[in-house]
């Protein structure tokens, strides 16, 4: 029974605030980093550290705003007694807490849940506003594809330094990317190793739920595909090779550019 009460106290005090912090910290394009399909032990493990930090902050705020009738030492004594098997007896502070302060504890826990959600919401927005995720890997979100497709990868330190010494002399400063144009090579048939090239503007994308570092789907607009031109044979069955330069002096193209009908073209990404 004591172990059950101890687990409930631990879950309410540490795990739930940590989960709420992570839920509101990861937002928008980064929300898949908080996955509800994660194993329970995985979610608990990654919620302990933020949960402890949030709990310490709440205790400090509570102490300086309303004041404790008990010392900080009593808090640890109560938590130890609740999580122990009771073989060492129960301290007076724990008995007083159970008899008189259990309702206050649940009200305090509710306030902690709200505070942890607010802190998670504010922290992630503040990091994005200060561009710390682009300056420091410690604050970078795991959704690498967002940084690539949005063009923010160009504003990261290594890429800025690389542009300064590259042939693109106008680079090396903050750049705004409206859309990303992608060339995607698709395997049509594995038997004859047939492939087709699709190009278009990346409107959106999905990540795999079990591994957010991998793409699941890519949504293209204004999509075209490139089809290899059919061989032209003479009467003897030999291929007639066309001139590599056309009449205007431009190189001839070996593939036809064909518009894909429809407003949105969805490509399913398969990883091997």
N, C-alpha and C positions, 0 to 999 in steps of 0.2 A: 504493500500500500504506500509506504514511504517513497519507494522508488517511483511509483506511478505519479505521486504528487510532485516529486522532484523533477520528473521529466516534463510534466505540465508546466511547472514554474520555469524551467529552463526554456521550454518552447515559447511560452508567452513573453518572457523577459528578453531573450536573445534571438531566437530563430525568426519569429514573426517580424520584429522590427528590421532584421537583416533582409528578409525576403521582400518586405515592402520597399525598403531602400533600393534594392536592385531592380524591382519592378518599375519604379518611377525614374530611376537613373537611366535605364536603357529605353529610349523613346524613338519614334519615327523609324528611320532606316536602320537604327541600331537595336530595335526592339527584339529581334530574333536572338540576340545574345542572352536574353532572359527567356528561356524555353520552358513552358509548363510541362513538356513531355520528358524533361530531365528526370533521372532517378531521384527518389526522395532523399537518399543519403547524399547525393551530389548537391542538391539544392540546399540541404542543411549545412553541409560543409562550407560552401561558398557564402553562406549567409551569417556564419558565426562572427567573422571579423567585423563586418559593418555593423552587425547587431550589438557587439560589445562596445564599439565606438559610440554608437547612438545612445546606448544605455548609460554610458559614462557621462556623455553630454547632458542627458536628461536629468541625471542625479545632481550634476553640478548646478544646472539651471534651477532645479527644484530646491536645492539647498539655499541658494542665494536669493531666490524669490519668495519662497514660503517658509523656508527653514525646516530643519529636521528636529523632531522631538528626540530622535535617537542619533547616535554617532554613525559615521561611515563604517566603523568596525561592527556595529550591530547588524548592518545590512549583510555583511559577509557571514556573520554568525548565524543569522536567520536562514540564509541560502544554504549554508553547510548543513544545518539541522534538517532542513526540508529534503535535501538530496541524499542524506545519509540513511542508514538502515535503522537508526534509533538506538543502537547499542551503547552509544556514549551519553545517552540521556538528552533531554531537551532543555535548552537554556531559557531563562526567564524572558529574555527579549523575544524569543520565538513564540512563547505562550501568549505574551501581550499582543504580538502582531496578529496571531491567529484569532484571538478573542475580540480585538478592537479595531484592527486596521485592514482587515481583508477586503472590505468594500472600497476603501481608499486605494488599495493596491490595484484593483481592477480599473478604477477611474484613472489612476496614474498610467496604467498600461494602455488604456485607450488614447490618452494624450500622447504617449510615446509612439503609438502607431501613426497618429496624425503627423507628429514631428518627423519621424523617419521617412514618411512619404514626401513631406515637404523638403527635407534636406536632400533626398535623392533627386527630386525634380530640379532644385536650385543648382546642385553641384554639376550635373551634366550640362545644363544650359550655360553655366558660368565657364566651364571648361571650353565649350564650343565658342562662346563669345570672346574669350581670351586667346583662342586658337592654340591652346596648350596641347590638344590632341595631334596637331600638325607639327608642333615644335618638339614635343617629348613623347617617346614611345610608351612611357609609363602611363600616360593618360589616353593613349590611342585605343579606339574601339576595334573590335575584332573584324568588323565588316569591312574588309579591305576593298571589296568591290564597289562600295559607295565612294570611297576616296578616288578610285580609278575612273568610274563612270561619271562622277561629278566634276572631275578635273582638279580636285583639291590635292591630289597627289603631286601636282606640279608645284604647289606652294610649300611642300615639305622641304626641310633643310637640305637634304642630299640632292634633291632634284633642282633646287634653286642654285646651289653651288655648281652643279653640273652644267646648267644652262649658261652660267656666267663665262665658262670657258669653251662653250660650244660655238658653232657657227651662227646660232640664233642670238645675235647681239642684243635684241630688244627684250630678251627674256631675263629671268632672274629676279623679277618682282612679282607681287601678288597678281595672279591672273584669274579672270572670271571666265568660266566655260559655260556656254549656253546649252549645248548638247554634245553628246559623244557619238561619233560615226564609227561603226564597227564593221570589220571584215571577218566573217565567220565561215570557216571551211567545214562542210558537212559531209560525212561519209554516207553515201546513198546506198551502195552495195559493197559488202565485204568480199564477195566472191571474186569480182573482177576489179576490186580496189577502186571503185568509181566514187569520185568526190565532186561536190558542187560548191561554189563560192557564193555566199549571200552577203549583201551589204545593205546597211540602213542605219537610221538614227535610233539609238537606244532610248526608248521611252520609259521602260521599267524593267525590273528583273526580280527573280525570286531566288532565295538561297535554300539549300538543303536544310531540313529541320534538324537532322542529326549531325551536321557538320556545316557551320555557317561560313567556313572558308571556301566552300565550293558552290558553284552556281547550279541552280535547278532548271530555271527557264529564263529566256531572254526575249523581251518584247520589242520588236522593231517596227518602225513606221517608214514610209517611203522606201520600201524594200525592193531590191533588184537581185536577180540571180544571173550568174554568168555560165552560159552553156557553150561547151566546146563546139566549134564549127565542124560540120560534117566533112569528111574527106571527099574530095572530088577525084574520081578515077577516070582514066582514059579507056579506050576500047579494049586494051590489053589487060586492064585491071590494075594498072600502075597508078599510084597517087600523083595527081597533078599539083605541083607546088606553086603557089602564087608568089608573086614578088613581095619581098618584105617591105618595100616602099611603095605607097600608092602614087597616084598621078600628081597629087599636091605635094609630094615629098615627105609625107608623114608615115611613120611605121604602121603597118597593118596590124589589126588585132586578131588574135587567134581564137577569141571567144566572143559570143554575142551577149550583149547586155539586155536582159529581159525584165520588164516590170512585173513584180508579183502582184496580182490583183488583191484588193481588200485594203482596209484601213490599218489593220494590225496583223503582223506576222509573228507567230510564237514559235520559238525554237526550244526543244527539249534537250537539255545537256546531259549526256551520259558520260560517266567517268569510268575508266578501265585501269 
